[in-house]
Amino acid sequence: MSTLNEIRQFLISPDELKYTFNSSGAKIVKFIKLFGINLVLGFVILSTLTGLIRLNFEIHFKPIDISLINLWFANLLIIPVLEEVAFRLSLKLNIINLSLSVSVISFIVVSYVLRIDIINFNQNLLLRLAVALMGFVTTYLLLRNKRIFENITKVWKNSYKLIFYLFLFLFVIRHIDSYELNVITLLFLPMLLTPQLVSGIFLSFVRIRLGFIYSIVFHMFINVFSSLPQIIIYAFNS
């Protein structure tokens, strides 16, 4: 079965089955193949189309009040880790995974409520970390109750497809915050978010089939390529 057909079947019926490989080399080859396909679909094709839309209709990214160096560091390391913990870690359910996901989602939500970018660590960081810690501790203590965890496990198993698509949806809409919102932006928003949708599908597939660390590395590679134009412009202007 081709890789694209594997992903199509995965989307039709998401599951928690992990690939088994005869060697670590075979696993890396699969990783590279998946990344190459995502690169063509998500970056070369869709990102080019969305870039043309932004250019022609003057749609702008929301400015972020941090240095360019820190922005690169956040895009290449902090954001991949935070987003993978929030939206992919709990695709394999256990107490720690779900507690960590709730913790990071709490951090993201309170950042949005306070209108602070999640990678801006200069504003109300202690408050946001406190909310995240509270989310972790509360979830962990609840799930330590055997009856509660058994009920959640049952719901997870019976509604796995819904949960899978909920996490994917949350991942995609998180990127709405990347844009300055106005009528034109909202009109083109479904198209503007298609690169994140495609990458989210591949990241979910990698997380399940290859493992969580692989999804983080995959996410880092995606962000390297998405940041390249900005890095090139900065290099020529410095």
Backbone bond lengths (Angstrom), bond angles and torsions (degrees), N, CA, C in turn:
res aa  C-N    CA-C-N  psi(-1)  N-CA   C-N-CA  omega(-1)  CA-C   N-CA-C  phi
1 M - - - 1.469 - - 1.528 109.21 -
2 S 1.343 117.04 133.69 1.458 120.21 179.35 1.518 110.71 -68.53
3 T 1.324 115.53 160.36 1.468 120.50 -178.66 1.520 111.98 -60.94
4 L 1.342 116.96 -42.02 1.468 120.02 179.71 1.525 110.95 -64.44
5 N 1.321 117.36 -37.12 1.467 120.15 176.76 1.523 111.29 -67.74
6 E 1.339 116.52 -35.57 1.464 120.40 175.93 1.526 110.42 -61.05
7 I 1.318 115.71 -44.25 1.462 120.25 -179.69 1.521 110.41 -67.46
8 R 1.324 116.41 -40.21 1.476 120.13 177.75 1.526 110.51 -60.06
9 Q 1.326 117.17 -46.18 1.454 120.74 177.70 1.521 111.71 -63.23
10 F 1.327 115.60 -37.13 1.465 120.98 177.83 1.522 111.23 -63.02
11 L 1.330 116.75 -39.54 1.468 120.81 179.51 1.524 111.47 -70.87
12 I 1.323 116.35 -34.67 1.464 119.87 177.93 1.522 110.83 -67.53
13 S 1.324 115.28 -40.63 1.463 119.88 -177.67 1.531 110.10 -141.73
14 P 1.347 117.56 80.42 1.467 120.29 -179.52 1.529 111.52 -60.15
15 D 1.317 115.69 141.57 1.461 120.43 178.30 1.524 108.76 -143.49
16 E 1.326 116.69 -178.13 1.462 121.38 -177.31 1.521 112.27 -110.60
17 L 1.330 117.73 20.53 1.459 121.14 -177.19 1.519 111.14 -75.29
18 K 1.320 115.95 132.70 1.457 122.12 179.89 1.522 109.74 -103.10
19 Y 1.340 116.85 140.10 1.447 120.92 176.45 1.530 110.87 -61.72
20 T 1.304 116.56 148.01 1.463 121.80 167.74 1.522 107.64 -113.47
21 F 1.329 116.34 135.87 1.458 121.73 -176.65 1.522 109.81 -123.17
22 N 1.333 115.17 150.28 1.459 120.08 177.34 1.521 112.31 -75.46
23 S 1.341 115.52 -22.30 1.461 120.00 -179.50 1.517 109.53 -153.85
24 S 1.339 116.17 160.97 1.468 120.54 177.15 1.526 109.73 -66.67
25 G 1.335 117.09 -29.26 1.462 120.36 178.34 1.508 112.00 -62.87
26 A 1.330 116.64 -39.67 1.466 120.54 179.18 1.528 110.34 -65.31
27 K 1.321 116.68 -35.77 1.462 121.23 178.59 1.531 110.61 -66.85
28 I 1.314 116.24 -41.27 1.466 120.67 179.46 1.522 110.46 -66.83
29 V 1.332 116.91 -39.77 1.474 120.65 177.35 1.526 110.28 -60.19
30 K 1.337 116.92 -42.73 1.468 120.89 178.05 1.523 110.38 -63.27
31 F 1.320 116.50 -41.72 1.463 121.84 178.03 1.526 110.43 -59.01
32 I 1.326 116.66 -47.87 1.465 121.39 -178.76 1.528 110.66 -63.42
33 K 1.320 116.36 -40.74 1.467 120.57 179.15 1.522 110.71 -62.66
34 L 1.331 116.92 -45.31 1.460 121.06 178.33 1.529 110.94 -62.23
35 F 1.332 116.31 -42.26 1.458 119.28 -179.72 1.521 111.06 -66.02
36 G 1.341 117.03 -39.18 1.461 120.02 178.75 1.516 112.17 -61.42
37 I 1.332 116.71 -42.88 1.465 120.41 178.93 1.527 110.27 -65.57
38 N 1.327 116.74 -44.16 1.467 120.25 178.53 1.527 110.74 -63.04
39 L 1.329 116.44 -38.13 1.464 120.55 -179.51 1.523 110.61 -61.47
40 V 1.322 116.81 -43.68 1.469 120.85 -179.46 1.526 110.61 -67.78
41 L 1.338 116.29 -48.45 1.464 119.87 -176.80 1.524 111.97 -71.05
42 G 1.333 116.23 -50.42 1.466 120.43 -171.23 1.502 114.63 -82.56
43 F 1.338 117.02 -36.00 1.466 119.27 -173.82 1.519 112.17 -100.85
44 V 1.317 116.73 -55.44 1.468 120.00 -175.16 1.521 111.26 -66.16
45 I 1.344 117.34 -46.54 1.466 120.54 -175.47 1.524 111.64 -87.04
46 L 1.334 117.24 -63.70 1.465 120.53 -171.79 1.525 112.58 -69.63
47 S 1.341 117.94 -41.89 1.465 119.54 -179.96 1.523 111.20 -66.35
48 T 1.334 116.82 -33.00 1.471 120.13 175.36 1.525 110.39 -65.24
49 L 1.333 116.94 -43.92 1.468 121.03 179.35 1.531 111.04 -64.34
50 T 1.331 116.78 -45.74 1.466 119.07 -179.98 1.530 110.83 -67.35
51 G 1.333 116.49 -32.44 1.463 119.47 175.73 1.518 111.82 -63.42
52 L 1.329 116.77 -40.43 1.464 120.76 177.21 1.525 111.03 -65.31
53 I 1.336 116.31 -38.43 1.474 119.94 176.99 1.529 110.14 -62.88
54 R 1.334 116.84 -46.21 1.468 120.02 -179.70 1.524 110.71 -61.69
55 L 1.336 115.90 -40.59 1.460 120.36 -177.75 1.523 111.42 -67.52
56 N 1.327 117.02 -45.06 1.471 121.21 -174.98 1.522 112.79 -74.32
57 F 1.325 116.88 -30.08 1.460 119.59 -176.33 1.533 112.21 -110.84
58 E 1.339 115.53 13.00 1.470 122.21 175.69 1.534 111.48 52.21
59 I 1.315 114.89 49.64 1.468 121.17 175.37 1.519 107.60 -93.06
60 H 1.319 116.66 127.67 1.461 120.92 -172.29 1.523 111.49 -116.19
61 F 1.331 114.26 147.73 1.454 119.40 170.25 1.522 109.51 -71.83
62 K 1.312 116.55 150.21 1.451 121.23 178.39 1.526 109.37 -70.44
63 P 1.334 117.82 130.80 1.470 119.08 179.09 1.527 111.23 -66.99
64 I 1.319 115.05 145.19 1.463 121.43 179.63 1.520 108.33 -119.27
65 D 1.313 116.15 130.53 1.459 121.36 -174.13 1.535 111.25 -87.89
66 I 1.340 116.06 60.38 1.458 121.04 172.38 1.524 107.82 -140.65
67 S 1.327 116.90 162.09 1.454 120.46 -177.72 1.524 110.36 -67.47
68 L 1.322 116.03 157.32 1.460 120.90 -178.31 1.528 111.09 -64.12
69 I 1.329 116.61 -38.05 1.467 120.23 178.53 1.528 110.42 -61.92
70 N 1.329 116.50 -45.55 1.466 120.16 178.47 1.527 111.69 -65.91
71 L 1.338 115.93 -33.21 1.460 120.01 177.59 1.522 110.61 -64.99
72 W 1.316 117.09 -43.63 1.463 120.63 176.66 1.527 110.71 -60.76
73 F 1.336 115.34 -46.15 1.470 119.90 -179.45 1.528 110.28 -59.60
74 A 1.328 116.08 -42.82 1.467 120.41 179.81 1.523 111.01 -64.97
75 N 1.335 116.71 -44.91 1.466 120.60 -178.55 1.522 112.58 -65.51
76 L 1.326 116.78 -34.51 1.454 120.31 -174.09 1.519 113.55 -91.42
77 L 1.334 117.67 -15.17 1.463 118.54 -177.88 1.528 113.00 -134.35
78 I 1.335 117.20 -58.03 1.464 120.38 -171.56 1.523 111.74 -65.86
79 I 1.328 117.12 -50.02 1.466 120.55 -177.68 1.531 112.23 -62.60
80 P 1.358 119.57 -46.22 1.467 118.07 177.18 1.524 113.49 -56.08
81 V 1.327 117.26 -42.48 1.470 120.08 -179.71 1.525 110.64 -66.87
82 L 1.334 117.31 -47.77 1.468 120.78 -178.41 1.529 111.02 -61.83
83 E 1.325 117.64 -47.00 1.463 120.14 -176.42 1.523 112.19 -69.57
84 E 1.318 117.37 -35.87 1.465 119.01 178.09 1.526 111.36 -68.47
85 V 1.331 116.78 -39.14 1.471 119.54 176.43 1.520 110.24 -65.38
86 A 1.322 116.64 -42.70 1.466 120.51 -176.27 1.526 111.99 -68.98
87 F 1.339 117.98 -45.95 1.457 121.05 -165.98 1.534 115.20 -112.47
88 R 1.326 118.08 -7.65 1.462 119.02 -178.58 1.529 114.17 -127.27
89 L 1.309 118.04 -29.00 1.465 120.54 -174.48 1.520 111.52 -55.85
90 S 1.333 117.79 -44.28 1.468 121.83 -174.21 1.526 113.72 -80.82
91 L 1.336 117.47 4.59 1.465 118.34 170.42 1.524 110.09 -64.71
92 K 1.323 116.35 -18.95 1.472 122.54 166.91 1.528 105.35 -111.46
93 L 1.304 116.47 105.53 1.466 120.89 -170.04 1.521 112.71 -78.52
94 N 1.326 115.83 127.18 1.455 123.39 159.94 1.520 107.75 -155.00
95 I 1.317 116.89 175.44 1.469 120.10 -172.65 1.528 111.40 -61.63
96 I 1.326 117.17 -47.69 1.463 120.33 -177.52 1.526 111.17 -66.20
97 N 1.328 116.85 -44.07 1.466 120.07 -178.94 1.525 111.77 -58.02
98 L 1.329 116.77 -49.24 1.468 120.00 -177.84 1.521 111.14 -68.42
99 S 1.324 117.26 -36.36 1.471 120.31 178.38 1.523 110.70 -64.45
100 L 1.325 117.26 -41.78 1.466 120.87 178.44 1.527 111.00 -67.26
101 S 1.334 117.15 -39.96 1.468 120.13 178.56 1.522 111.29 -62.26
102 V 1.324 116.19 -45.53 1.470 120.20 178.58 1.518 110.19 -62.58
103 S 1.327 116.89 -38.27 1.461 120.95 179.89 1.523 111.58 -61.02
104 V 1.333 116.97 -49.59 1.470 120.33 -177.79 1.526 110.95 -70.03
105 I 1.334 117.19 -38.99 1.468 119.91 176.39 1.524 110.05 -61.29
106 S 1.329 117.54 -38.98 1.467 121.12 176.83 1.524 110.70 -61.50
107 F 1.337 116.16 -41.18 1.474 121.11 177.66 1.523 110.54 -61.78
108 I 1.328 117.08 -43.89 1.464 121.70 -179.55 1.530 110.83 -65.55
109 V 1.332 116.46 -44.39 1.465 120.80 -177.55 1.521 111.18 -64.34
110 V 1.328 117.45 -46.32 1.464 119.64 -178.71 1.528 110.13 -67.09
111 S 1.330 117.47 -30.75 1.468 120.19 175.37 1.525 110.36 -64.30
112 Y 1.339 116.62 -42.22 1.460 120.25 177.77 1.527 111.54 -64.68
113 V 1.331 116.36 -42.84 1.467 120.86 179.94 1.532 110.38 -60.14
114 L 1.329 116.05 -40.08 1.465 120.90 179.94 1.528 112.39 -84.59
115 R 1.348 116.30 -0.86 1.460 122.73 -179.73 1.529 111.22 58.85
116 I 1.331 114.79 47.38 1.457 122.51 178.06 1.520 108.12 -122.72
117 D 1.326 117.22 132.33 1.452 119.20 176.72 1.520 109.32 -64.50
118 I 1.314 117.31 143.00 1.471 120.14 -174.21 1.522 111.83 -64.32
119 I 1.338 118.62 -23.40 1.457 119.87 179.72 1.532 112.31 -95.13
120 N 1.319 116.62 6.36 1.459 120.25 174.43 1.529 108.34 -90.14
121 F 1.315 116.58 103.65 1.461 121.36 -175.52 1.527 112.79 -96.68
122 N 1.332 115.89 13.37 1.469 120.23 179.75 1.523 112.94 -96.08
123 Q 1.328 117.28 -13.82 1.461 120.25 -175.49 1.526 111.04 -118.87
124 N 1.329 115.43 121.17 1.482 122.43 173.17 1.523 113.15 49.70
125 L 1.328 117.12 36.00 1.465 119.96 -177.66 1.523 111.58 -63.99
126 L 1.332 117.20 -43.06 1.467 119.96 -178.54 1.529 111.35 -62.82
127 L 1.335 116.74 -40.25 1.458 120.41 177.92 1.522 110.61 -62.57
128 R 1.315 117.30 -45.41 1.464 121.00 -178.70 1.518 111.67 -66.97
129 L 1.337 116.42 -37.91 1.471 119.62 176.43 1.526 111.18 -67.19
130 A 1.332 116.02 -35.75 1.468 119.91 178.60 1.527 111.02 -64.66
131 V 1.328 116.30 -41.06 1.470 120.35 177.05 1.526 110.20 -64.59
132 A 1.332 116.55 -41.68 1.465 120.44 178.47 1.523 111.21 -62.31
133 L 1.333 116.14 -43.44 1.463 120.31 178.91 1.525 111.00 -63.78
134 M 1.320 115.78 -40.11 1.462 120.45 177.81 1.530 110.61 -62.58
135 G 1.336 116.03 -40.66 1.458 120.02 177.72 1.515 111.70 -62.26
136 F 1.338 116.32 -41.15 1.465 120.45 179.44 1.526 111.20 -65.49
137 V 1.326 116.10 -51.26 1.468 120.48 -175.80 1.527 110.90 -62.69
138 T 1.342 117.22 -44.86 1.464 120.92 -179.12 1.530 111.00 -61.60
139 T 1.339 115.68 -46.58 1.462 119.43 -179.69 1.529 111.07 -64.80
140 Y 1.310 116.28 -43.49 1.467 120.58 -178.73 1.527 111.38 -61.50
141 L 1.331 116.67 -45.48 1.462 120.13 -179.13 1.528 111.63 -65.59
142 L 1.339 116.27 -38.84 1.465 119.53 177.65 1.534 111.09 -64.29
143 L 1.318 116.20 -44.36 1.462 119.97 -176.84 1.519 112.67 -72.83
144 R 1.321 117.08 -18.06 1.466 119.73 175.92 1.523 111.18 -70.24
145 N 1.334 115.70 -17.28 1.456 119.69 173.16 1.527 107.97 -73.92
146 K 1.307 116.07 117.67 1.462 121.32 -172.65 1.517 112.32 -57.56
147 R 1.314 116.69 -41.61 1.469 121.10 -177.93 1.518 111.00 -65.70
148 I 1.334 116.51 -44.09 1.461 120.55 179.68 1.525 110.54 -63.44
149 F 1.342 116.42 -44.60 1.468 119.74 -178.26 1.531 111.39 -65.75
150 E 1.315 117.06 -38.10 1.467 119.99 177.71 1.519 111.08 -63.72
151 N 1.338 116.69 -40.91 1.470 120.15 178.20 1.528 111.56 -65.30
152 I 1.341 116.56 -42.29 1.465 120.37 179.01 1.524 110.30 -65.85
153 T 1.332 116.78 -40.49 1.465 121.09 177.75 1.523 110.92 -60.42
154 K 1.322 116.14 -40.19 1.469 120.99 179.03 1.533 110.41 -64.71
155 V 1.335 116.15 -44.96 1.468 120.47 178.00 1.529 109.72 -62.55
156 W 1.319 116.66 -43.14 1.469 122.10 -179.08 1.525 110.21 -58.98
157 K 1.326 115.23 -45.39 1.462 120.63 -178.08 1.527 111.66 -67.87
158 N 1.330 116.51 -43.96 1.464 120.67 -176.43 1.523 112.93 -76.07
159 S 1.331 116.74 -23.30 1.471 120.48 -175.86 1.525 111.19 -122.90
160 Y 1.338 116.60 31.78 1.468 119.65 -172.87 1.529 112.03 -61.28
161 K 1.316 117.02 -39.26 1.462 119.98 -179.40 1.527 110.54 -62.42
162 L 1.323 117.16 -43.67 1.459 121.53 178.41 1.525 110.90 -63.43
163 I 1.326 116.96 -42.96 1.461 121.43 179.88 1.523 110.35 -65.06
164 F 1.327 116.54 -42.38 1.469 121.35 177.64 1.529 110.64 -56.12
165 Y 1.334 116.54 -49.55 1.461 120.01 -177.55 1.533 111.90 -72.88
166 L 1.308 118.14 -26.43 1.465 120.76 174.84 1.524 110.41 -64.99
167 F 1.334 116.60 -46.89 1.465 120.11 178.01 1.528 110.90 -63.12
168 L 1.334 116.91 -39.84 1.460 120.48 178.24 1.527 110.56 -63.44
169 F 1.339 116.53 -43.44 1.465 121.47 178.82 1.537 110.78 -61.81
170 L 1.324 116.80 -44.19 1.464 120.68 179.62 1.525 111.21 -62.49
171 F 1.329 115.99 -39.44 1.464 120.08 178.09 1.525 110.74 -62.15
172 V 1.327 117.10 -43.99 1.467 120.90 -177.59 1.527 110.58 -66.85
173 I 1.331 117.30 -48.80 1.475 118.82 -175.65 1.526 112.07 -70.58
174 R 1.334 118.15 -18.41 1.463 119.36 174.97 1.519 110.59 -59.40
175 H 1.328 116.68 -28.81 1.459 120.67 -176.16 1.527 113.20 -82.64
176 I 1.325 117.46 -3.71 1.469 119.41 172.12 1.521 109.86 -58.17
177 D 1.319 115.38 -34.51 1.465 121.46 -177.56 1.526 112.52 -65.17
178 S 1.330 117.58 -10.06 1.468 120.71 -179.85 1.525 111.96 -73.48
179 Y 1.341 116.76 -19.37 1.466 120.71 -172.37 1.521 112.32 -108.81
180 E 1.341 114.06 153.26 1.455 120.39 167.31 1.522 106.65 -77.05
181 L 1.328 116.41 116.77 1.458 119.96 -171.92 1.522 112.19 -85.09
182 N 1.320 115.29 129.75 1.466 123.30 172.18 1.532 106.48 -152.14
183 V 1.308 116.83 -175.52 1.467 120.78 -175.02 1.529 110.82 -61.18
184 I 1.331 116.95 -44.67 1.467 120.56 -178.39 1.519 110.76 -63.89
185 T 1.334 116.45 -44.28 1.467 120.33 179.68 1.521 110.79 -60.80
186 L 1.330 116.27 -45.27 1.464 120.02 -179.91 1.521 111.44 -63.30
187 L 1.329 117.03 -34.87 1.463 121.36 179.45 1.526 111.15 -63.31
188 F 1.332 116.51 -39.71 1.471 121.10 -176.80 1.531 112.67 -97.32
189 L 1.320 116.51 3.88 1.461 119.79 -173.91 1.527 113.94 -55.62
190 P 1.344 120.10 -44.75 1.476 118.66 178.73 1.522 113.00 -55.88
191 M 1.332 117.07 -39.50 1.462 120.29 178.65 1.522 110.95 -72.71
192 L 1.323 116.89 -40.38 1.459 120.90 -177.85 1.526 112.38 -62.47
193 L 1.333 115.94 -27.58 1.466 120.32 -176.75 1.529 113.48 -94.51
194 T 1.329 117.51 1.39 1.471 118.80 -178.91 1.532 113.43 -63.65
195 P 1.351 120.40 -35.93 1.471 117.51 176.07 1.525 112.33 -60.79
196 Q 1.344 116.90 -38.15 1.465 120.24 178.20 1.527 111.63 -68.75
197 L 1.344 115.86 -35.24 1.469 119.54 177.29 1.526 110.62 -63.38
198 V 1.336 116.41 -48.39 1.462 120.40 -179.83 1.526 110.71 -62.62
199 S 1.329 116.72 -46.36 1.469 119.92 179.37 1.517 110.96 -63.76
200 G 1.340 117.23 -37.65 1.459 120.59 178.15 1.520 111.95 -62.39
201 I 1.327 116.55 -38.33 1.470 120.93 177.60 1.530 110.07 -63.80
202 F 1.333 116.39 -48.23 1.462 120.28 -179.75 1.528 111.24 -64.32
203 L 1.326 117.16 -41.49 1.464 120.68 179.86 1.525 111.30 -62.94
204 S 1.325 116.77 -40.16 1.466 120.67 178.17 1.527 110.13 -65.00
205 F 1.323 116.21 -42.02 1.459 121.07 178.63 1.525 110.98 -62.44
206 V 1.333 116.30 -45.54 1.467 121.26 179.05 1.521 110.46 -63.68
207 R 1.345 117.11 -41.85 1.468 120.18 -179.14 1.531 111.40 -59.23
208 I 1.330 116.03 -43.14 1.464 120.36 -178.27 1.531 111.34 -76.37
209 R 1.312 116.73 -50.53 1.463 120.58 -171.58 1.528 113.62 -77.24
210 L 1.342 117.86 -34.89 1.468 120.62 -175.67 1.531 112.76 -108.39
211 G 1.337 117.15 -35.66 1.455 120.06 179.99 1.516 112.30 131.81
212 F 1.329 115.35 163.55 1.468 120.54 -172.77 1.526 112.53 -66.83
213 I 1.332 118.24 -42.61 1.466 120.78 -179.74 1.521 110.24 -60.01
214 Y 1.325 116.25 -38.42 1.470 119.96 178.64 1.521 111.51 -64.40
215 S 1.328 117.53 -35.41 1.471 119.41 178.98 1.524 110.62 -68.63
216 I 1.336 117.81 -35.17 1.471 120.40 176.49 1.526 110.19 -64.70
217 V 1.331 116.83 -47.95 1.465 120.84 179.79 1.531 110.49 -62.60
218 F 1.321 116.78 -41.85 1.467 122.44 176.79 1.528 109.90 -57.39
219 H 1.316 116.42 -45.57 1.468 122.46 179.73 1.533 110.49 -63.53
220 M 1.324 116.43 -41.00 1.469 120.38 177.91 1.524 110.75 -61.03
221 F 1.332 116.75 -43.52 1.465 120.73 179.00 1.531 111.18 -62.81
222 I 1.328 116.11 -41.65 1.463 119.88 177.40 1.528 110.19 -57.89
223 N 1.334 116.18 -45.77 1.460 120.16 -177.04 1.526 112.42 -70.43
224 V 1.344 117.44 -28.07 1.466 120.25 174.39 1.525 109.77 -60.17
225 F 1.327 116.16 -49.12 1.464 120.26 -177.95 1.530 111.36 -68.84
226 S 1.332 117.40 -38.35 1.464 119.34 -179.91 1.528 111.78 -69.74
227 S 1.345 117.16 -22.66 1.463 120.94 -179.76 1.521 112.82 -92.17
228 L 1.337 117.42 -11.47 1.464 120.36 -175.20 1.531 114.21 -55.76
229 P 1.345 119.44 -46.42 1.473 118.41 179.89 1.526 112.50 -56.77
230 Q 1.336 116.49 -42.03 1.458 120.55 179.76 1.531 110.67 -65.26
231 I 1.334 117.04 -39.39 1.462 120.98 -179.80 1.514 110.51 -66.69
232 I 1.343 117.02 -41.53 1.462 121.19 179.78 1.518 110.88 -63.53
233 I 1.334 116.23 -45.70 1.478 120.51 178.88 1.519 110.45 -59.67
234 Y 1.338 116.44 -43.83 1.467 120.39 -179.38 1.526 110.66 -64.46
235 A 1.355 117.30 -39.16 1.467 120.99 -178.59 1.535 111.35 -64.74
236 F 1.328 116.29 -39.90 1.461 119.89 -178.99 1.530 112.51 -73.98
237 N 1.327 116.84 -25.65 1.465 120.72 -177.95 1.528 113.16 -93.32
238 S 1.334 116.33 -9.06 1.476 119.31 -177.32 1.527 111.29 -88.31
